[in-house]
Amino acid sequence: MRILLRLISSSSTGHHFRAGLSSRHQLSAQLSTLIHPLKSHSPPMAATEDSLRKALAEKQSAVEGQGNAVRALKAAKVSKAEIDAAIGTLNALKLEKSSIEKQLQAVVSGNGPDSSVSKEAFRQAVVNTLERRLFYIPSFKIYRGVAGLYDYGPPGCAVKSNVLAFWRQHFVLEENMLEVDCPCVTPEVVLKASGHVDKFTDLMVKDEKTGTCYRADHLLKDFCNEKLQKDLSITAEKAAELKHVLAVLDDLSAEELGAKIKEYGIVAPDTKNPLSDPYPFNLMFQTSIGPSGLIPGYMRPETAQGIFVNFKDLYYYNGNKLPFAAAQIGQAFRNEISPRQGLLRVREFTLAEIEHFVDPEDKSHPKYPEVADLEFLMFPREEQMSGQSAKRIRLGEAVSKGIVNNETLGYFIGRVYLFLTRLGIDKKRLRFRQHLANEMAHYAADCWDAEIECSYGWIECVGIADRSAYDLRAHSEKSGVPLVAHEKFSEPREVEKLVIAPVKKELGLAFKGNQKMVVEALEAMNEKEAMEMKASLETKGEVEFYVCTLEKNVCIKKNMVTISKEKKKEHQRVFTPSVIEPSFGIGRIIYCLFEHSFYTRPSKAGDEQLNVFQFPPLVAPIKCTVFPLVQNQQYEEVAKVISRSLTAAGISHKIDITGTSIGKRYARTDELGVPFAITVDSTSSVTIRERDSKDQIRVNVEEAASVVKSVTDGQRTWDDVWSNFPHHSSGTTED
């Protein structure tokens, strides 16, 4: 390297060589020894992103060094042959650099070395097919639409209906849940109690000149992804830094987010103007109830509050027994700052939420052993913070080690995994990510997101949280109605009760307008915290106490609170239940299902690529199509007979009697994800074709509907019917 540095120095100053070289041949020989070792740094095809970035940096250095060497040789006026040889080496290095760049681009774009389709191109192919076949389209399209609002067309409605039907079967029926249906318009007092009025916010920044608003975390996320995917010159260290920012993005405070935006020089994407500091923006749509406008309200941002406020009646309906779960499917509304990514971030969407009420002292679940042996990708917070990747963990191990807080939370994580994979979500592109410390609500005991990978990256589709007793306590206090459960004792018990008695007068003098929040925090202490405070107050006279709603420590003095234990006989235990909440974003799940189900295959002639949605029969918008092979009155009558049988069996289907070729009709229905096609080519028997294998069996007309029903209902597999019925060659039919 000393030779290279001297050559650069000499070239930049314009002086003659003084490197002690005795001849031009010696110069060429030493340059050759410098170049050859660099050739060994070409990375293998299966190289990681880090190794590719390091190899690219080395190759770039080699190209620059060889470029300087060529200029030095020209300045030294060596022979043309020597200069040509050096230029040839330079060109070879450039080719090697270009090869590494292509490999790196493939890795950061999420494509293998042999893939020619980028994420963007794949996404566009999916979206084009979905919109062309009317799965969904922008709302109010003839008026140029409104961002974040979409209409489902006929096949989209059918897929959504099938997903929700399976959700009811998998959760509501399986767990004997109590289903409710509450209004979308919610009085302000309800959402004030739940904390939504004060805290349901995203951090926003404004273009300082035009006033255009953007979500702060989206701008930072886009910047990091753009650098990682398109700037191949950044070092492996810088790439690691950007990946860490992405990993902890949800954990950043407003100040940290603003500091990163300034550090990276992020500006308004449309105008390149400077941005304001991040500040909170409430996402709820405000309205008023009644003609006077005196009752303020909001369009609900979630369906959960309707369940919480009905707890007392639901508890009574359930025979005053715990545990029990209530469920609700319905529309929710969020005034997104910058809607994008199609169905993934919209302003009106369908939620399916479960509130499982449980004794806070017993969070075991009788059916937990049924899911304990499931193994799938989990991403605990420690791995996120240390820059590691998600890893396969057995659910039982995660619960026993305390990675997942309790059995009931673990049970629902397992049930969510089974639900998503049975819908057709790829197991390899599904993970459960634990919330980071600042990301999790202060009252939550634990929280996990089911994230599905699609062309937009990892998308949160289901949240599974242990919300403790926060919601019921908040509504009890605000409404004055105790939302509690009872455990009756067979015999009276002498119990030692913790009594925390805040002295409101003293607290009011000390904290004025913040008195209420300090009182709430004191009363919410558990026994360990309270007894530690009691000991500190007795020895020191005061203690530092963190109030989460104020987000700071306050000084509590001995005259401000009395803490004691009293013995008393009780005939029952009265307590506020904890709640485990799985919350499903149905639109997000459906979009990820669209991507996971989509593929292309060549036509019979090989002259075009045909689109296919590989939906499981469970969610396919149409289960079966019926095709008379040719336009023939007898065949059409047989098709009508089969259609009536399918209708009686509850199988959604479609008859196609157009004169187009059977191959084109198959292609049309494959693009809708229809799993089975019945082709009528005689009056006594028909063929049934399976979409993905394109295999066909021959069955009697009378059996056709029952065979299709048995497979779509999951009573039999296609392999079962394939082994039990005569096979039909598809060659002539497909042609």
N, C-alpha and C positions, 0 to 999 in steps of 0.2 A: 504493500500500500504506500510505502514511502516513495517509490518510483512514481506512482500515480499522482501523489500530492505534488511532487517536484514538477511533473509535466504540467499540471494545472497551473502551478505558480508561474512557471516559465511562460506558458501560453498567455496568461493574463497580463504579464508585465511587458511582453514583447521582446524580452531579452533572448539571447542564444542559450542553448543547453549548457548547464554547468553541473550536470549530474555525474561527471566522471566517467562517461561512456566513451570507450575508445574507438567505436565505429558504429556506422549505421546498422550493421548486421547485429551488433550487440543490443542496440535499441530494440530491434524487431524481436530478438530472442527473449529479452526481458518482458516485453509487452505480451508475448505469447504465454509465458509462464504465469503472468497476471490473469489472463483471460481464461485459460483452460480450467482452473479450479471452479470458476463461477458456473461452468456448464453443468456441474454435478448437482446444482441446486434446483433443477426442475422438479416440481412436486409431483407425487403420484396422483393418479386420477381420483383416488378416494380421499384426497387431502381435506383437512378441516378448514374452516374459514380462517382461523388464526394462522395456520401454517401457510395458507395461500397468501395472506396479507404480508407475512414475513418474507416469503419467497419473492413476492412482487416487489417489495422494497429493495431486496438484494439485487434483483434483476434490473430495477430502475437505476440503482447505483452503478451496476456494471455497464449499462447502456451509456450513462453519463461519462463514466471513466473511459470507455472505449471511444466515445465521441471526442473527448479531449485528446486521447491518444492519436486518433486520426488527424486532428488539427495539428498536433505536435509533429507528426511525421511529414505533413505537408509543409509546415514551417521549416523543417529540417531539410526539405528538398531531397528526400530519399527517392529511390526508384519507383516508377509507376507500379511495378509488380507488387512491391511491398505495400504501397498505399492501397492498391486494389484488394490485397489480402486482408488488410486491416478493415477496409470498408465491408468486405464479405463477412468478417467476424461480427462487425457492428450490426449488419442486417440480420444475421443469425440470432444475435441477442435480442433484437427487436421482435423477431418472430416468436422467440421463446417467451418474451414479456407479453406479447399479444395472446399467446396460448394460455398463460396463467390468468390474464385478465378475463378471458372467456370462461375459464373454470370458476374463478371467483364470482363473476356475474351470475353464473348458473347457481352457485351455492347460495348467495345472498338473495336471489330471486325465488328461492325455494324450488328450483328445478334441478334434477339430476344432470350429469354431464351429457347424457344422451337425449335430454328433453329439448324440444324445439318450441314448446308452447310456454309462454310466460304466464304468471298469475293473472296479469291484467287481461291477456288475450283469452285465457280460460274463463275468467269472470264475465267478459263481454259475450262470449259464446253462450254461457248459461243465461245471462240476463236477456239477451236477444231472443233466445228460445222461449223463456218464460213470458216475456211481453208479447211475442208474436202469437203464442198459443193461449194467451189471455189468462195465465195463472195469476198475474197481477199487473196493474198499470198505474201510472200516476193519477191521483184524483183530480177531477176538474180539468182534464187534459185539454179540452177544447178552449179553455180559458188560460192555457199555458201552465196550469197546475199551481199547487202550493207546496213548498218544500216540506218534507216530512209527513205527507199524507198520501196513502195509497188505497186503491180499490182492488179487492180480490175478484177475479173473473170466475167462470164456472168451474174449471179444474182446480183453481186455487181454493175456492170455497169448499170443494169436495175434500181436498187434502186436509184443510184446516178442520173440517168437521170430523174426519177420520182420526186425526191426531187427538182432538178433544174427546172423542168417544173412547179412544184407548186410554186417555188420561183418567177418565171417569172409571173405566173398568179396572185399571191398574192401581189406582189410589182410592177413590171414593168407595167402590164396591168391595175391594180387597180388604180395606181397613175399616169398613163400616162407618165411614165419615158422615157427618151431618152437613148436607149441602144447603147453602143459602144464596139468595140473590138480592143484593142491596142497591140502592140508587147510586147513580154516578155523581149527582149533585150532592155536595156535603156541606153542612153548615160550618162556618168558620170556627165555632167553639170546639168542634170535634178535632179539627186539624190543629187548633191552637194547643189543645191538651196533648196531642200526639207528638208535638214538636215540629210539624211540617211547616207551619206558618213562619217560624223563626229560623229553622235550620235546613229546610229542603232546598238546598242551593248548589249551584255549580260556580266555579270561579271563572269570571269573564274578563276579557280585556277589550279595550276600544281603540280603534284607529283614532289617533289624537287629532287628525284633521277632518276626517269625514264622519266620525262617530259610528262607523260600522263595527258591529260586535262579533267577537270570536270566543270560543271556549279556549281558555289558556292551556289546559292540559292537551287538547287536540293539536294546538300549534307546536308545542314542544315534542309531542309524540311524532307528528309528521316530519319535523325537522330531523329527529334522530333516525327515523326509518329512511328518510331520503338520503341522509349521509351514508348510512350503512349499506343501502342498496345501490346507490348510484355513484358515490364518490369512492372509487377503488383505490385512491391514493392515500386514504387515511391509514395510520399505523394500526397494528393489532392492539396496542395499548389504548388508542383513542376509540377504537371500535368497542373494546371492553368497557370503557367509560360510558359510551352511549347506550350500550346494552344494560348497564347497571341503572342508568337513569330510567330506561323503559321499565325495568323490573320494579323500581320503587316509586314509579310515577304517581300511583294512587296514594302514596304515603307522604307526599310533599305538601307542606303548608303553603299558604298564599305567599308568604315571604320567600320561601325556598323556590317556589315556582317562578316568581317574578325575577329572582336572582339568576336562575338558569336561562330565562328568556333574554335577559340583558347580556349574560356571559356569552351566549351563542349568537348574539346580534340578530335575534328573530324580529322580523317586522311584519306589518300587515301584508298578507299574501297577495291582495289585489292591487294595492297602491304603493307598497314598499314604504309606507309612512311609519313613524315610530308608534309604539303601543303604550297604553296606560299600564299602571300596575294592576295586577289581578284584584278583583273585588267580587263578592258574592252576588249572585242573581237568583231569585226565587223562581223555581220552575213551574209553579202551579198556575193554571188558568183561573183568574178571579171572575166571579159573577155575583149576582144578587138574587135572592129568592123572594118572589112576590112583587107586585106592581109598585109598591112604595120604595123598594130598594133599601129598606131599613135592615133586612136580614142578610148580612154578607155571607157569601159562600164561595166554594171552589169546585171545579171539576176534580174528582178524586184522582190523586196521583198513584194510588194503589188500591187494591180491593180489601186489604187486611183490616182496616179500621171498622168496616161494617161488621166483621166477625167479632172484634173485641167489644164493641158497644153492645152486642147481643149476647155476651158471655153468660149473663145471669139466666136468661131464658133458655139458652142452649144447655146449660148445666142442669137445669131443672128437667128439660126434655129428655136428657140422658140419664135420668134417675138419680141425679146428684152424685154421680160416680165419675172418678178420674181413673186413668187418663181417658180422654176422648179427643177427637179431631173434628174440626169444621173446615169446609172447603167452599171456595167460590170461584167461578169463572166469570169474567166480565171485562168491560172496556176500562182503560185507565188513560190519563191525559197528562202529558208533560210538555211544557212550552220550551222545547229544546232550543238552545242558543244557536246552534248550527247543525241542523239535521243533515245527515249524509249516510252513505253506505246502504241505500235502498231500505229494505225492511229492518235493518239492524238498529237504526236510530231514527225513530219516528215520533210524531207528536200525539198520535192516538194509536193504541195498541191493545191487544188482548193479553190479560194476565190470568193465570190459573194459580191460586194460592191456597196453601194449607196452613192452618194454625192448630198444632197438636199440643193440647194442654196437659201438663204433667206435674206431678208433685215435685217441687224443687229438691226434696230430700231423697227422692228415688227416681232416677232417670234411666233405670234399666228398661229393657223392652223384651216381652216374651218371645217375639219372633226374630230377635237379633241373630240367633245362631243360623237362621236361614241365609243370611248374607255375609256372615263373618269370614267365610273362606273366599269371597270374591277378591280378585287381585286386579288392580288397574293403576293408571298413572295418577300419582298424587304429588302435590307441590306445596309442602309445608313452608311456613314463613321463614324458618331458618335457612332452608335451601335457597329461597328467593334472595334473602339479604346477603348471602355469601356468594351469589353469582352462579350457583349450581343449576342443574336442569331438573325437571320433574322425573320421578322414578317410580317404577312399579312397586307397590306396597300392598300387602294383604290387609284388608280392612280390619280384621280382628287384631292384627299386630298394631295398626295405627291407634285403635281404641285402647288396647291394653297398655301401650306405652304413653298414653296421654296426648298423643299428637292430635287425635280427635277427642273432644272433651268428654263425651259420654255415649252410652249405648244407643239411646234413642236418636241422637244426632247421627251416629254411625249407621243406624238402621235406615234412616231416610237417605243418607248418601248412597248406600247400596241399592235402595229401591229406585233412586233417580238414575243410577248407572244402568240398571236393567231396563228401565223405561226408555231411555235414549237409545240404547243399543238395539232394542227390539223394534224401535221405529225405523232403524236403518242408519243411525249415526255410526261412523267408522270408529271402532274401539281404539285404534292407534292414534286417532286425532281427537280424543276426548281426555280431559284431565280435570282433576279437582284441585283448585288452588285455594289455599288458606289466606284469609285476609291478613294484611299487615297490621301492626299495632295501631297506627294513626288512622288507618282506613276503616277499622272496625268501630262501631258505635260504642260509646263508653259503657253502656249497660249490657252489651252482649258478652256472653261467656265464650262463644266461639262462632266462627262463620266461615263457610267454604262456598266457593263458586264452581259450578260445573261449567267449564270453558270448552268450547268446540273450535277447532282450527278450521278456518276456511281461507279464501284468497285474501281476506282483509286481516288475517292473523288470528290470534286467539280471542274468541268472543265469549263474554259472559252470557250464558243463556238461562241458568238456574242458580238462584242463591239459596243456600241451606244454612239457616242461622239459629243458634240458641239465643233468643232475645231476653232470657231471664224473665222476670216478672214486671218489666218496665211498663209495658203498654197497659196492662190491667190496673196497675197502681196509678198511672197517670190519669186514666179515665175515672177511676174511683175518686181520686182527689178532686178533679174538676167538676164531676157531676154530683158528688155527694152520695152516690149509690155504691155500696161495697160490692166489688166484683171479686168474691172470695169463694173458696171451697172449704168443706168441712170434713174432718175425719173423726167419727164418733168412737169413743173408747168403750170397751165392754165393762170396764170398771174405772171409777175416777182415778186420775193420776196426780200425784204431787209433782209439780214441775217447777223448775227454776226459770223465771222469765227475766230476760234482759229488758230493762226499762231505761230508755233514753229520753230525758226531759229537757229540751232546749229552753233556756230562759229568754223568751222573745223580747222582753223589754230591753235587756242588756244587749242582745244581738242587734236590735233595731237601732240603739244608740251608736253601736260600733259600725254597723254595715249599711244602715239606712235602706236605700232602695234594693240592695242585694240581700236583705235579711231573709227573704223567702227561700232563695236558692241555698243559703247556708244552712237554714233549718232543714230543708229537704235532704241535703247531703249528710247532715248529722243523723237524722232519723233513718237514713238508708244504710248506715254502717252495719257490718256484720259483727258477731260477738267478739271475734278476735280483735278487730280494729277498735271496737268500743272499749274493751278492757285495757288495751295498750294506751289509749287516750286517757282513760281514768288514772292509770298508774303515772303517766307523765304529768297530768294536771296536779296530782297529789304531791309529786316530788319537785316539780319545777314551777307550777302555778300557771303555765301556759304551754301551748303546743302548736306547731305548724300543721295545718290541715288543708289537704288539696280538695277544692270544690270543682268538680269536673264541668259543671255548667258555667262556671266563671273562668275555667281553664287557668287557674292560678291557686297558689297557696294563700291561706289567710291565717291570722293568729287567733286561736281560740283560748280564752282565759277561763280560769276556774269558776268565775261567777256566771259564765255564759251557758253552762250545761251541767246537768246532774245525771250521772250514770250509775245505775245500781242493779242488783239482782234481787228479785223477790220470789219467795216460794208461795205457791198457791195450788189448790186442787182444781183440776179441770176435767170436765166430762167430754170435751171434744177439743180438737185442735182446729183452729181457724187459720187459714193461710192463703196467700195469693199464689196461684199456680204460675209456673214457668211455661214458656211457649217455645216449641221448636217449629220454625217456619221455613218450609220449602216454597219458593216463589218462582214460577215458570214464565219466562217471556216467550209466548207461543210463536209470535212472528219470527223471532230470532232463531228458534229451534227449526221452524219450517224452512227459512232461508238456508241454514246450514245443511239441512236434509236435502234441499235441492242441489246444492253443490256436491255433497257426498254421493248423490245418486246419479249424477250426470257423467256420461262418457260418450265417445263417438266410435263408430266402427265403419269400415269401408262397405260401400254398396256391393251388390252381387257382381256388377261389372267392374268394380274397383275404380270408378271414375269420380266418385265423390264420397265425402264422409257424412254418415247419417247420425243424427243426434238420438240418444237414448236416455230416458230416466229410469234408473234401476230401482224403482220403488218396491218395497215389500208389498205383498197383497194387502197387508194390514192398512196401509195408508194410501195406496194407489187411488187416484180420483175415479177411475173406471176400472172395475175388476176384469171385465171381459168384453170382447167385441165379437160380433157374429157377422160373417161374410159369406154370402152366396158366391161360389167361385166364379160363376158367370151369370149374366142376366137371364134367368130362367124362372118361369112362373112356379114350377114345382119346388125348386130350390128356395125360392122366396117364401113359399108357404111353410116349408120345413124350418126356415129361419124364424118365422113368426111363432111357430110352436115352441122352439127352443127359447125364444125371448119370453114367452109367457111362463115357462118353467123357471127361468132365471129370476123373473120378477117375483114369482111365488116363493122362491128361495131367499129373497132379499138381496140378490146380487146385482149391483149396479152394472149396466152394460149399454152397449150401443150397437145398432144394426147399421151396416154400411152396404147399400145396394147400388152404389155408383158403378159405372162401367170401367173404372180405372183398373189397372193390373193389380193382382193380389199382392205383389211385392210392394207396390206403392202404398197400398192400404195398410200393410204391416208396418211400413216405415212411418206412416202418419200416426198410428196408435203407439208405436214404440216411443215416439217423441212426446207422447202424453203420459208415458210410463205405464200403459195398460199391460198387466202381466200375462194375460191369456187371450188367445184368439181362437174362436171356433169357426172353421171353414166348412161350409156345406157344399160337398161335391158329389153327393148322391142322396137318395130319398130315405135310405135305411141307416147309414152310418155317416159320421162326420170326423174331421180331424181336430185335435186341440193342440195348439202351438204354444210353447213356453217362450217368453220374450227374450231372455238373455242367452239361453243355449240354442234357441231356434229349433229345438227338437219337437217332433210331433208324434202324437199317439192317435190311434183310431178307436173310436167308441161308438156304440149304438146311439141313435138319436135320443132315445129315452133316458140314457145314462149321462148325457153331456152336462146337464145342469148340476146334477148331484156330484159329479167328479170335480167340477170347478168349485162348487161350494165347499167340498171337503178340504181342498187345498187352500182356498182363500181364508177359511175359518181356522186353519192350522191343525185340523184333525189328521191330515196326511201331508206328506211332502211331495214335491214333484218326482223325486227319486222313487217314492212308493208307487205312484201311478205309472211311472215309466217302466217299472219292473212287472207291472200287472196287466198292461194292455199292449196290443200289437203296435209296433213302431211303424211310422209312415215316413217314407223318404220325402224330404222337403225340396229336392232339386227342382222338379218340374213346377211345384206350387210356387216357390220363391221366384222362379223365372217369370 
